[in-house]
Amino acid sequence: MELTINNVRPQYIADTGHSEIWGRTLSMMSPHHLHVVAPSGSGKTSFIHFVYGIRTDYSGTILIDGKDISKMGFEEKALLRQKRISIIFQDLKLFPGQSALDNIEIKRKLSPFHDRDAIAKMATRLGIADKLSQKTVTCSYGEQQRIAIIRALMQPFELLLLDEPFSHLDEDNRMKAMELIYEECEKRKAMMLLADLKKLSFLESEKSLRL
């Protein structure tokens, strides 16, 4: 996959002069990884939503393999999100009345990359194996973040979008989650775009740009 961000500016941000992304041209090819450092109010979540194609309140173009995502039809976007792009939303978008396992299985059954056994293995690695039968509303936010991470890794993808995926995890659990994410990206030779409030200590070697 090739992702091109061409002169993109949010319509609601007047001054983007100090950004290394807004108003500039950026091109990425799989399996490139990019860490976006985005202070509060700079449009971090908007940027992730723009790339995912669920918001279009920006100028400029975002191209997936040369195609403008804002001009894709509903079915084309749906197929893109089912087969080629996975996402971990900042607000997670879990179903609170369903169990952690059911939340993960919804994604896996829709477009499976892993078999069902992988869920238990990943949950054990991330320390939430005992939470799979619980309704997500009863889980802590950190546990819910790990549920959302596993859910995103169930489907095939060439691009993984992450919006502050570790904000409620301690350093040890962040490392475990990041190791799992890297392994899954490597299996697919996928691109990763991670946006967070600050440079994460365990990503010092990654290329980073300020939003």
C-alpha positions as CSV (number, residue, x, y, z in Angstrom):
1,M,0.0,0.0,0.0
2,E,1.0,3.6,-0.6
3,L,-0.4,6.4,1.5
4,T,0.0,10.0,0.3
5,I,-0.9,13.0,2.4
6,N,-0.9,16.0,0.1
7,N,-1.3,19.5,1.5
8,V,-4.0,18.4,4.0
9,R,-5.2,21.1,6.4
10,P,-8.2,20.8,8.8
11,Q,-10.9,23.4,8.1
12,Y,-11.1,24.3,11.7
13,I,-7.4,25.0,12.5
14,A,-6.3,28.4,11.3
15,D,-2.5,28.1,12.0
16,T,-0.7,25.0,10.9
17,G,2.6,26.6,10.3
18,H,4.7,24.6,12.8
19,S,3.3,21.3,11.8
20,E,5.4,18.7,9.9
21,I,2.3,17.1,8.4
22,W,-0.4,19.8,7.9
23,G,0.1,21.6,4.7
24,R,2.9,19.4,3.6
25,T,3.3,16.3,1.3
26,L,4.1,13.0,2.9
27,S,4.3,9.6,1.2
28,M,4.5,6.3,2.9
29,M,4.9,2.7,1.6
30,S,4.2,-0.5,3.4
31,P,5.9,-1.7,5.7
32,H,6.9,1.8,6.8
33,H,6.0,2.9,10.4
34,L,5.4,6.5,11.4
35,H,4.9,8.0,14.9
36,V,3.0,11.2,14.9
37,V,3.5,13.4,18.0
38,A,0.4,15.5,18.4
39,P,-0.2,17.8,21.4
40,S,-3.8,18.3,22.6
41,G,-5.7,20.5,20.2
42,S,-3.5,20.0,17.2
43,G,-5.9,17.6,15.4
44,K,-4.5,14.2,16.3
45,T,-7.8,12.3,16.3
46,S,-9.0,14.3,13.2
47,F,-5.8,13.2,11.3
48,I,-6.5,9.5,12.1
49,H,-10.2,9.9,11.1
50,F,-9.2,11.7,7.9
51,V,-6.9,8.8,6.9
52,Y,-9.6,6.3,7.8
53,G,-12.0,8.1,5.6
54,I,-14.8,8.9,8.2
55,R,-14.2,12.7,8.1
56,T,-13.7,15.0,5.1
57,D,-13.6,18.4,6.8
58,Y,-10.2,19.2,5.4
59,S,-8.6,20.7,2.3
60,G,-6.0,18.8,0.3
61,T,-6.0,15.1,-0.6
62,I,-5.4,11.8,1.1
63,L,-4.6,9.1,-1.4
64,I,-4.6,5.3,-1.0
65,D,-2.6,3.8,-3.9
66,G,-3.3,6.9,-5.8
67,K,-7.1,7.1,-5.1
68,D,-8.6,10.0,-3.2
69,I,-10.2,8.4,-0.1
70,S,-12.7,11.3,0.2
71,K,-14.1,10.4,-3.3
72,M,-14.5,6.7,-2.7
73,G,-18.1,5.3,-2.5
74,F,-19.6,3.7,0.6
75,E,-19.0,0.1,-0.6
76,E,-15.4,0.8,-1.6
77,K,-14.6,2.4,1.8
78,A,-16.3,-0.5,3.6
79,L,-14.2,-3.0,1.7
80,L,-11.0,-1.0,2.4
81,R,-11.8,-1.0,6.2
82,Q,-12.6,-4.7,6.1
83,K,-9.6,-5.9,4.2
84,R,-6.8,-3.3,4.1
85,I,-7.1,-0.8,7.0
86,S,-7.6,-1.5,10.7
87,I,-7.9,1.0,13.5
88,I,-7.8,1.5,17.2
89,F,-9.9,4.5,18.1
90,Q,-9.1,6.8,21.0
91,D,-12.6,6.2,22.4
92,L,-12.2,2.5,21.6
93,K,-15.9,2.0,20.3
94,L,-16.4,-1.2,22.2
95,F,-19.9,-2.6,22.8
96,P,-20.3,-2.1,26.6
97,G,-23.1,-4.6,27.1
98,Q,-21.2,-7.4,25.3
99,S,-18.3,-9.5,26.6
100,A,-14.7,-8.8,25.7
101,L,-14.7,-12.0,23.7
102,D,-17.8,-11.1,21.8
103,N,-16.4,-7.6,21.0
104,I,-13.2,-9.3,19.5
105,E,-15.1,-12.0,17.7
106,I,-17.3,-9.5,15.9
107,K,-14.3,-8.2,14.1
108,R,-12.7,-11.6,13.6
109,K,-15.8,-13.2,12.0
110,L,-16.4,-10.2,9.7
111,S,-13.1,-10.7,7.9
112,P,-10.9,-13.3,9.6
113,F,-7.1,-13.3,9.6
114,H,-6.6,-15.4,12.7
115,D,-8.5,-18.4,14.0
116,R,-10.4,-18.2,17.3
117,D,-7.5,-19.7,19.3
118,A,-5.4,-16.6,18.6
119,I,-7.7,-14.5,20.8
120,A,-6.9,-16.5,24.0
121,K,-3.2,-16.4,23.2
122,M,-3.1,-12.6,22.7
123,A,-5.3,-12.1,25.8
124,T,-2.8,-14.1,27.8
125,R,0.1,-12.1,26.5
126,L,-1.6,-8.8,27.4
127,G,-2.8,-10.0,30.8
128,I,-6.5,-10.0,30.2
129,A,-7.3,-13.7,29.6
130,D,-9.5,-13.7,32.7
131,K,-11.5,-10.7,31.3
132,L,-12.7,-12.3,28.1
133,S,-16.0,-13.5,29.6
134,Q,-16.7,-10.1,31.3
135,K,-18.8,-7.4,29.8
136,T,-16.5,-4.6,28.7
137,V,-18.4,-2.0,30.8
138,T,-17.1,-3.8,33.9
139,C,-13.4,-3.7,32.7
140,S,-11.0,-0.9,33.5
141,Y,-10.1,1.5,30.7
142,G,-6.7,0.0,30.5
143,E,-8.2,-3.5,30.0
144,Q,-10.6,-2.1,27.4
145,Q,-7.6,-0.6,25.5
146,R,-6.1,-4.1,25.4
147,I,-9.4,-5.6,24.2
148,A,-9.5,-3.0,21.4
149,I,-5.9,-3.7,20.4
150,I,-6.7,-7.5,20.1
151,R,-9.8,-6.7,18.2
152,A,-8.0,-4.6,15.6
153,L,-5.4,-7.3,15.1
154,M,-8.0,-10.0,14.2
155,Q,-8.6,-8.7,10.7
156,P,-6.3,-8.5,7.7
157,F,-4.7,-5.1,7.1
158,E,-2.0,-3.3,5.2
159,L,-2.3,-0.1,7.3
160,L,-2.9,0.0,11.1
161,L,-4.0,3.3,12.6
162,L,-3.5,3.8,16.3
163,D,-4.9,6.9,18.2
164,E,-3.4,7.0,21.7
165,P,-3.7,3.2,22.1
166,F,-1.6,3.0,25.3
167,S,-2.8,6.1,27.3
168,H,-4.0,4.0,30.3
169,L,-1.3,1.4,30.3
170,D,1.8,1.3,32.4
171,E,5.2,1.0,30.8
172,D,5.3,-2.8,31.1
173,N,1.9,-3.3,29.5
174,R,2.7,-0.7,26.8
175,M,5.8,-2.7,25.9
176,K,3.8,-6.0,25.7
177,A,1.1,-4.4,23.5
178,M,3.6,-2.8,21.2
179,E,5.6,-6.0,20.8
180,L,2.4,-7.8,19.8
181,I,1.4,-5.0,17.4
182,Y,4.9,-5.0,15.7
183,E,4.7,-8.8,15.3
184,E,1.3,-8.6,13.6
185,C,2.4,-5.8,11.3
186,E,5.4,-7.9,10.4
187,K,3.2,-10.9,9.5
188,R,1.3,-8.7,7.1
189,K,4.2,-6.5,6.0
190,A,1.9,-3.7,7.0
191,M,2.3,0.1,7.5
192,M,1.7,1.5,10.9
193,L,0.6,5.1,11.8
194,L,0.6,5.8,15.5
195,A,-0.5,9.1,16.9
196,D,0.1,10.1,20.5
197,L,0.5,13.1,22.8
198,K,4.3,12.7,23.2
199,K,7.2,10.6,22.0
200,L,6.9,7.2,23.6
201,S,10.1,6.0,25.2
202,F,10.0,2.6,23.6
203,L,9.6,4.1,20.1
204,E,12.7,6.3,20.2
205,S,14.1,4.6,17.1
206,E,11.0,5.2,15.1
207,K,10.7,8.1,12.7
208,S,8.4,10.8,14.2
209,L,6.8,13.9,12.9
210,R,5.0,16.7,14.9
211,L,1.4,17.4,13.9
